[in-house]
Amino acid sequence: MRRITMGLLATLSSLVLLFSYRTSTSSHPTPAPTATTSAVATTATSNPAPAQDVSLDNRTVTGTAVDTRYGPVQVQITVSGGKITAATATQVPDNIGREREIVATAVPVLEQETVQAQSADIDMVSGASYTSEGYVESLQSAIDQANLR
């Protein structure tokens, strides 16, 4: 009986340690999810959309659409003065109800981190690994097209 009790306590301690482990190394707090959803395109493309030059100082560049397990992800950035001023996910997975919830929470965080980091070196969103990976890959494509380093 004593072995069973000790085994249960050890398992419980392990679970507490596992769930209290912080996976993000970000020094800034994660904002609360918003009710804003991203525009979703209905067709997927494997070729990047051409960069749209509004002017030399203000332009919008769309990255390559990246196929993920749950659907395509595509990112568009706005560049002004050599800096990313906005990032928008123009295509996100939306084929499953749970995925819609994940995307509605994860995408605003990814977009905000993009502007803060000024690169594709951003933290993944826990629980949205596939979407985060697709976002980062498409973002890097847009950054490369914009010739930002």
PLY file of the C-alpha trace (Angstrom):
ply
format ascii 1.0
element vertex 149
property float x
property float y
property float z
element edge 148
property int vertex1
property int vertex2
end_header
0.00 0.00 0.00
2.87 2.33 0.80
4.44 1.70 -2.63
1.19 2.60 -4.36
0.92 5.84 -2.39
4.53 6.76 -3.16
4.02 5.93 -6.85
0.91 8.13 -7.03
2.70 11.01 -5.32
5.66 10.72 -7.68
3.33 10.68 -10.70
1.39 13.67 -9.39
4.63 15.60 -8.75
5.84 14.82 -12.27
2.58 16.03 -13.79
2.69 19.28 -11.81
6.25 19.92 -12.98
5.37 19.05 -16.57
2.38 21.39 -16.76
4.16 24.25 -15.00
7.04 24.22 -17.52
7.12 27.46 -19.51
7.61 26.78 -23.21
8.00 30.37 -24.39
11.25 32.27 -23.96
9.56 35.53 -24.85
10.17 38.34 -22.38
6.99 40.18 -23.29
3.52 39.04 -22.18
1.20 37.37 -24.65
-1.82 39.56 -25.37
-5.32 38.27 -24.74
-7.02 36.80 -27.79
-9.17 39.17 -29.75
-12.39 38.58 -31.63
-10.74 39.72 -34.84
-10.41 37.05 -37.49
-8.19 37.12 -40.53
-9.49 37.21 -44.05
-9.46 33.73 -45.53
-8.94 33.03 -49.20
-10.86 30.10 -50.61
-8.23 28.95 -53.08
-4.69 27.90 -52.33
-1.78 28.82 -54.50
1.69 27.38 -54.42
3.27 30.34 -56.20
3.95 33.60 -54.39
1.90 36.59 -55.36
3.99 39.33 -56.96
5.12 42.15 -54.73
2.93 45.19 -55.03
5.03 48.36 -54.95
2.98 51.28 -53.71
6.13 53.40 -53.55
9.77 52.87 -52.67
9.10 53.66 -49.02
5.74 51.97 -48.60
5.04 48.59 -50.15
3.13 45.39 -49.51
4.69 41.98 -50.13
2.90 38.64 -50.01
4.79 35.50 -49.06
4.40 32.06 -50.55
1.34 30.07 -49.46
2.56 27.21 -47.27
0.53 24.01 -47.03
0.17 22.75 -43.47
-1.54 19.69 -42.06
-4.77 21.68 -41.58
-4.62 23.97 -44.60
-2.62 26.72 -46.28
-1.06 29.68 -44.47
0.01 32.84 -46.28
1.39 36.07 -44.84
1.46 39.58 -46.25
3.72 42.29 -44.82
3.69 46.04 -45.23
7.14 47.62 -45.36
7.85 51.30 -44.82
11.29 52.83 -44.47
12.89 49.38 -44.50
10.83 48.21 -41.50
7.85 45.88 -41.21
4.94 48.07 -40.16
2.20 45.44 -40.42
1.79 41.71 -40.92
-1.44 40.04 -41.96
-2.24 36.37 -42.46
-4.20 36.40 -45.72
-4.78 32.63 -45.72
-5.25 30.47 -42.66
-6.64 26.98 -42.03
-10.38 27.07 -41.37
-11.68 23.64 -42.31
-12.29 22.35 -38.77
-14.11 24.13 -35.93
-11.28 23.65 -33.44
-8.72 24.90 -35.96
-10.74 28.11 -36.39
-10.51 28.70 -32.64
-6.77 28.06 -32.62
-6.19 30.37 -35.59
-8.33 33.15 -34.07
-6.10 33.04 -30.99
-2.70 32.38 -32.57
-2.66 34.61 -35.66
-2.99 37.98 -33.86
-0.10 36.97 -31.58
2.07 35.95 -34.56
1.24 39.19 -36.40
2.14 41.32 -33.38
5.40 39.44 -32.77
6.37 39.90 -36.43
6.19 43.69 -36.14
8.04 43.65 -32.81
10.81 41.28 -33.97
11.19 42.80 -37.47
12.08 39.30 -38.67
10.79 35.73 -38.94
12.62 34.89 -35.72
9.46 34.81 -33.60
8.11 32.45 -30.95
5.69 29.71 -31.94
2.26 29.83 -30.36
1.66 26.88 -28.06
-1.16 24.70 -29.36
-0.83 26.10 -32.89
2.39 24.46 -34.03
1.39 23.72 -37.62
-0.12 27.17 -38.15
2.91 28.83 -36.51
5.37 26.89 -38.67
3.45 27.73 -41.86
3.20 31.37 -40.79
6.95 31.65 -40.18
7.80 30.00 -43.50
5.47 32.29 -45.47
6.70 35.30 -43.48
10.32 34.49 -44.34
9.32 34.26 -48.01
7.76 37.74 -47.83
10.82 39.15 -46.02
13.10 37.67 -48.68
10.98 39.18 -51.47
11.09 42.57 -49.73
14.91 42.30 -49.48
14.85 42.89 -45.72
17.63 41.44 -43.61
0 1
1 2
2 3
3 4
4 5
5 6
6 7
7 8
8 9
9 10
10 11
11 12
12 13
13 14
14 15
15 16
16 17
17 18
18 19
19 20
20 21
21 22
22 23
23 24
24 25
25 26
26 27
27 28
28 29
29 30
30 31
31 32
32 33
33 34
34 35
35 36
36 37
37 38
38 39
39 40
40 41
41 42
42 43
43 44
44 45
45 46
46 47
47 48
48 49
49 50
50 51
51 52
52 53
53 54
54 55
55 56
56 57
57 58
58 59
59 60
60 61
61 62
62 63
63 64
64 65
65 66
66 67
67 68
68 69
69 70
70 71
71 72
72 73
73 74
74 75
75 76
76 77
77 78
78 79
79 80
80 81
81 82
82 83
83 84
84 85
85 86
86 87
87 88
88 89
89 90
90 91
91 92
92 93
93 94
94 95
95 96
96 97
97 98
98 99
99 100
100 101
101 102
102 103
103 104
104 105
105 106
106 107
107 108
108 109
109 110
110 111
111 112
112 113
113 114
114 115
115 116
116 117
117 118
118 119
119 120
120 121
121 122
122 123
123 124
124 125
125 126
126 127
127 128
128 129
129 130
130 131
131 132
132 133
133 134
134 135
135 136
136 137
137 138
138 139
139 140
140 141
141 142
142 143
143 144
144 145
145 146
146 147
147 148
